[in-house]
């Protein structure tokens, strides 16, 4: 190839072919390379004389201004200076009209010209009407194949080409003819596929930039750009975006092998991406002027808008269904309060939010499956592979065995995989599967059989006859909606996980708080119990000591008998108290409180006997008025409470009068009341009422006052669900009243 210095192009390297410096153009127009600043001509196509009468050699290095009239030059200079590169521009060259195409290539201006053809008004009107008719027709269609057929027919009618193909690319850039219009001059390729290598990556990139590409005559001799190396830069000029750039020899050979003499293609762009092509073929050379090409471009853009509309309607409808099912699924999980249990519901599972036929959830080291899935061993191997190899949180493929060879064994159920990572550390995943699709693909010729020529180059295939291939190991593709809804589900599941974990932590904290509270209650009970033991055992001992002192004052046989009888009674009560304390201790250990119905006269008698010595010493009078003879309490607490009230009445007696103590009980509002009234020292409640039941608070100077009794008594009463009230006046006395629920309430 003389315009590719020492570069041999064949099928092995056509995807790297430097078509941007091909150095030649198609002969239906001419090209000039002009300096952006000086406007001097640096390169020119060697067919310039055919259109302008100027010898190419004479033009090189000449100012553009010298080749045009002043008016023509000023018009072109204005276009260049203002960069008004709206294609095309109507310009003149020494009075001859041309369509001018401008673009920059580095610091060079590329000017290309085609002969001007004035379109008759009736042709323009006919074309406009046909496009309007097509637009109305397409807006009433929802099936893409019907739309593609209508577009192909309209394009064939307007452009008068022998065959028009509407081609759609798949994700691997293989193409399929989804709509076609043709006459008997060329074979039909509807439903046929073409391999991605037929339109290599550089060509696809160019189709994004140059939406229209015409070859009026594949057999025409190209016009060379001279000199090939720019005399100023010393390098070939980049003409990738040229309107007239000559095609690659590989492409020309490919088109010739199809039995075609002229082609034009229009890029179908949807959302800025190359969706497909409208490819037109003719058995004879045919040149489409600017007006005709613009009509073809308008039809293509109309088609692209309809594609977008169909896709968006389909996607919106599909998304609404997926989203509705996902919300129901999440509600189902929330109601079950367990992710796995929520997904195992018969009506809604993971399969309801995608088109998958199988799904699995690996969570908390447990595998839950739905539908058709690989074996557990195969899925665990897959999860380990995902954890070790995939960086992204979502992995999506329609050909898993291409990435994981072992997946061939289960491609019938899982050729397609959509995997979402819940936790890589715990190897937790959501997995969706699609089975191998059963498809026989029809190719236009065997794409894997290029021919070796005598020049030892690999040539494009010469046959485009129907060639069938059974597709294996591929599933239907995963739509964007499927990918997005599964990611939405993943986020919701993670949110549920976090909420469940927070709830578990809260429950644990409550458990710890309750345990701490119970432990504190146990400690309080132990302190309480120790206090009870101290009081209930000290009192008999003090009583015995008091009786001993009485005997020492009158040591005679009668007194000895009385003292010994009293000591025997006190010691019996003390033994009974110790037995009761043992029972209490055992029931405390068993976490039970022995409640019982207590006969108050017996309780009062026991406590007055325990306090007999001090009662006799002080000549105290104890009066009883029991309208309610029974009270329902743990016995040891009842004894402790009454003992504290009686001992305090005696301890804080008035030195100026004999102690008088009244014990009363009564029923009122389903409660049993017990009160102990004395005529002792009394207290100023206005001054010390808030401190009355405080720990270690004392209100009288007494050698045995420690400020502990009332504090613990109040704790005991409240722990039993009771209430305590006090009424007191200085030097008049005090009344303590407690109340508890009546038995059975």
Secondary structure, DSSP 4 states (H G I P E B T S, - for coil): -TTSTT----TTTGGG--GGG--EE-TTEEEEEEETTT-BEEEEETTHHHHH---HHHHTT-BGGGGS-HHHHHHHHHHHHHT---S-EEEEETTEEEEEEEEEETTEEEEEEEE--PPPHHHHHHHHHHHHHHHHHHHT---HHHHHHHHHHHHHHHH--SEEEEEEE-TTS-EEEEEEEE-TTS---TT-EE-GGGG-HHHHHHHHH--EEEES-TTSPPEEEESSB-TTTSSB---TT-SSBPPPHHHHHHHHHTT-SEEEEEEEEETTEEEEEEEEEESS-----HHHHHHHHHHHHHHHHHHHHHHHHHHHHHHHHHHHHHHHHHHHHHHHTSHHHHHT-SS--GGGGSS-SEEEEEETTEEEEEES---HHHHHHHHHHHHHH--SSEEEES-HHHH-GGGGGGHHHHSEEEEEEEETTTTEEEEEEEPPP-EEEEEES-TT--EE-TTS-EE--S---EEEEEE-S--PPPPHHHHHHHHHHHHHHHHHHHHHHHHHHHHHHHHHHHHHHHHHHHHHHHHHHHHHHHHHHHHHHHHHHHHHHHHHHT-SHHHHHHHHHHHHHHHHHHHHHHHHHHHHHHHHHTT---EEEEEHHHHHHHHHHHTHHHHHHHT-EEEEEESS-EEEEEHHHHHHHHHHHHHHHHHT--TTS--EEEEEEEEETTEEEEEEEE-SS---HHHHGGGTT-TT---S--TT--S-HHHHHHHHHHHTT-EEEEEEETTTEEEEEEEEEPTT-
